Structure formats: structure tokens, C-alpha cells
Amino acid sequence: MANVEAIGTVIGKVSFPVELGKVREFAKAVHAGNPEYDRNAPDGAVAPPTFLMTMSLWEPEGGPNMPDLGMDWLRVLHGEQEFEYFAPIRVGDTLTVTTRITDVYTKPSSKGGELSFAVFESEFEKQDSDRVAVSRMILVEPPKRS
Amino acid sequence: MTTTPPRLTVGTRGPDWSSDPLTRTDFVRYAGASGDMNPVHHDDTIAQAIGNPSVFAHGMLTAGLLSSYLVDWLGVGTLRSFKVRFREKVLPADVLTCQAEVTDVAAGNDGKVATIACSVVREDGSVAIEGTATAACAP
């Protein structure tokens, strides 16, 4: 059963630098071929679109400040992921990301039972306080087999 | 510097692109790069214990491949949004094909914006992920 009281909870806020080595490592891992990821790019290497996932490396030890969502973490799947981009993110930037739970809900499954969903929204700001990106992660717990 | 956006109209398709067969090394490289160390992506014993045939790719590795394909086609700095839904697991030795097609072009706040339906398809035709992107395009 989804715990709707968790909606609105800020589960973490952290700042981290966008580093050349990490951008190159990530670009290679996602087979990014574009030379703009190169350090010789005139305004600094641009981070690949899904580079924002590396924010997890900056979570405090023990993980984020997670309330009880009423979900069984061993059964939870990554259902959807969304990014909105407002400005390029470049090597040398410092990002501050605030993550909050924006929705918790259930839906009947076509196969019977109930699907539980939780939506995590992360807002990324640059050193000059401009909002540069938003990411949304939707986690899903499939119905329990009876 | 960002790339000059391409000219896009409804029906414009992205180039054909297929990956080499994916390897466990690809999964391990993504695990390290992203920080997602869930053992189901690198430890067969654990992956099989919960009902998988073997380790499988991080959904965000497959999504990352799709975003790289889109950036190679559309240019750095042109993406305005990127959304994916995870459908089928991707296994070692899978060859993935990326596809994309423009479904709408509309006036945005700073020029024209194209909406693009995109997907990653496995060799058996099953859809690993389906997505939608929006991107700046030439007037």
C-alpha cells in the first residue's frame, strides 16, 4: 500500500562538481561518440544527457533520507525516467541538486492486483543559481502474486 | 559551443544505428561510471537467484545509448527533454537497434522544437525501451 503522506518529502540536497574525468568516463560508458565531450571543446566539455544520474555518487553514506513509502524495495523496478534541460551542463560547473518525492500512488494492474508508484523529482541548479535541469524517476512495485 | 540544430519535419527519421553485441564489460563500465552498483547487473549468482537468466543491463545504460544516438544525430546541446519507459530487460550478447522519428514540430519559446518518438529494439523485435525527446531544430 502506497504511503501518500510521503508526498512532498525532500529526501536530499547535495552539491557536486562536474569533473572532466567523470564526464569522459560516463561518455565512454554510454558509447557517446560526439567530440563535444572532448576536453578541447571551446567552452568546456558538455556532459552527456543522462550524466545527471551520477548524482547518486554524492549521496550521503547510508543513502538518502527516505521515508517509508509502503513499498518492498526488493521488488521495486525502474519504470520511467525523464529529463528536462534548460541549459548545457559543462565541466567546471558546480551543480546543486534537491530531490523530493512528488507523488505516490497506486493503479490497478491489467493482470490483477495493484501497481504501486513513487515519483522522485530532482531539480539541478548551477553555481549562479540558474535552474539547468530537472529529472524525474518513477519507481514501480508490481502486484504481489497470490 | 553547441551544434547548429538540423532541419527537421514530421516524418524525418534518425539514421539506422545498431550496437555491437553488449558484454558484461559494458555493464561493469556503466556500473562504475554511474555509481549504480546493484549486483543484478554484474553478479550472475544474485541475478539468477531472483529469477533472471543472467545479469542484465542497467535500464539507464540502454537509455544512455539511446541518448548518445540522439545527440550524434541532433547535435550537442539541442535536446530539451528526454523521457524513457523501460519495457524489456537487455541481456549480454544483445544487439540493440536505436530508432527515432519526428512526430511533431512546433514553435517553442526559443525557436522551433521537434518532438521525436524513439526506441531501442532487441534482435527478436522486442522493445527494450521506448522514449520521447524534444529538441531544438532549425527554422
HADDOCK unambig.tbl for C-alpha pairs under 7 A between the chains (distance, minus, plus):
assign (segid A and resid 25 and name CA) (segid B and resid 33 and name CA) 5.88 0.50 0.50
assign (segid A and resid 26 and name CA) (segid B and resid 33 and name CA) 5.03 0.50 0.50
assign (segid A and resid 26 and name CA) (segid B and resid 34 and name CA) 6.87 0.50 0.50
assign (segid A and resid 29 and name CA) (segid B and resid 26 and name CA) 6.88 0.50 0.50
assign (segid A and resid 29 and name CA) (segid B and resid 29 and name CA) 5.68 0.50 0.50
assign (segid A and resid 29 and name CA) (segid B and resid 30 and name CA) 5.03 0.50 0.50
assign (segid A and resid 29 and name CA) (segid B and resid 33 and name CA) 6.60 0.50 0.50
assign (segid A and resid 30 and name CA) (segid B and resid 61 and name CA) 6.20 0.50 0.50
assign (segid A and resid 30 and name CA) (segid B and resid 64 and name CA) 5.06 0.50 0.50
assign (segid A and resid 30 and name CA) (segid B and resid 65 and name CA) 5.09 0.50 0.50
assign (segid A and resid 30 and name CA) (segid B and resid 68 and name CA) 6.76 0.50 0.50
assign (segid A and resid 31 and name CA) (segid B and resid 65 and name CA) 6.22 0.50 0.50
assign (segid A and resid 31 and name CA) (segid B and resid 68 and name CA) 6.67 0.50 0.50
assign (segid A and resid 32 and name CA) (segid B and resid 68 and name CA) 4.90 0.50 0.50
assign (segid A and resid 33 and name CA) (segid B and resid 72 and name CA) 6.92 0.50 0.50
assign (segid A and resid 34 and name CA) (segid B and resid 72 and name CA) 5.94 0.50 0.50
assign (segid A and resid 36 and name CA) (segid B and resid 76 and name CA) 6.71 0.50 0.50
assign (segid A and resid 42 and name CA) (segid B and resid 1 and name CA) 6.51 0.50 0.50
assign (segid A and resid 43 and name CA) (segid B and resid 1 and name CA) 5.97 0.50 0.50
assign (segid A and resid 49 and name CA) (segid B and resid 67 and name CA) 6.50 0.50 0.50
assign (segid A and resid 50 and name CA) (segid B and resid 64 and name CA) 6.01 0.50 0.50
assign (segid A and resid 53 and name CA) (segid B and resid 34 and name CA) 6.30 0.50 0.50
assign (segid A and resid 54 and name CA) (segid B and resid 34 and name CA) 4.87 0.50 0.50
assign (segid A and resid 54 and name CA) (segid B and resid 35 and name CA) 6.32 0.50 0.50
assign (segid A and resid 56 and name CA) (segid B and resid 35 and name CA) 6.46 0.50 0.50
assign (segid A and resid 57 and name CA) (segid B and resid 35 and name CA) 5.50 0.50 0.50
assign (segid A and resid 79 and name CA) (segid B and resid 85 and name CA) 5.95 0.50 0.50
assign (segid A and resid 79 and name CA) (segid B and resid 86 and name CA) 5.54 0.50 0.50
assign (segid A and resid 80 and name CA) (segid B and resid 84 and name CA) 5.59 0.50 0.50
assign (segid A and resid 80 and name CA) (segid B and resid 85 and name CA) 4.38 0.50 0.50
assign (segid A and resid 80 and name CA) (segid B and resid 86 and name CA) 6.04 0.50 0.50
assign (segid A and resid 81 and name CA) (segid B and resid 83 and name CA) 5.68 0.50 0.50
assign (segid A and resid 81 and name CA) (segid B and resid 84 and name CA) 5.41 0.50 0.50
assign (segid A and resid 81 and name CA) (segid B and resid 85 and name CA) 6.67 0.50 0.50
assign (segid A and resid 82 and name CA) (segid B and resid 82 and name CA) 5.69 0.50 0.50
assign (segid A and resid 82 and name CA) (segid B and resid 83 and name CA) 4.01 0.50 0.50
assign (segid A and resid 82 and name CA) (segid B and resid 84 and name CA) 6.30 0.50 0.50
assign (segid A and resid 83 and name CA) (segid B and resid 81 and name CA) 5.37 0.50 0.50
assign (segid A and resid 83 and name CA) (segid B and resid 82 and name CA) 5.19 0.50 0.50
assign (segid A and resid 83 and name CA) (segid B and resid 83 and name CA) 6.18 0.50 0.50
assign (segid A and resid 84 and name CA) (segid B and resid 80 and name CA) 5.86 0.50 0.50
assign (segid A and resid 84 and name CA) (segid B and resid 81 and name CA) 4.23 0.50 0.50
assign (segid A and resid 84 and name CA) (segid B and resid 82 and name CA) 6.60 0.50 0.50
assign (segid A and resid 85 and name CA) (segid B and resid 80 and name CA) 4.92 0.50 0.50
assign (segid A and resid 85 and name CA) (segid B and resid 81 and name CA) 5.76 0.50 0.50
assign (segid A and resid 86 and name CA) (segid B and resid 80 and name CA) 6.76 0.50 0.50
assign (segid A and resid 88 and name CA) (segid B and resid 77 and name CA) 5.94 0.50 0.50
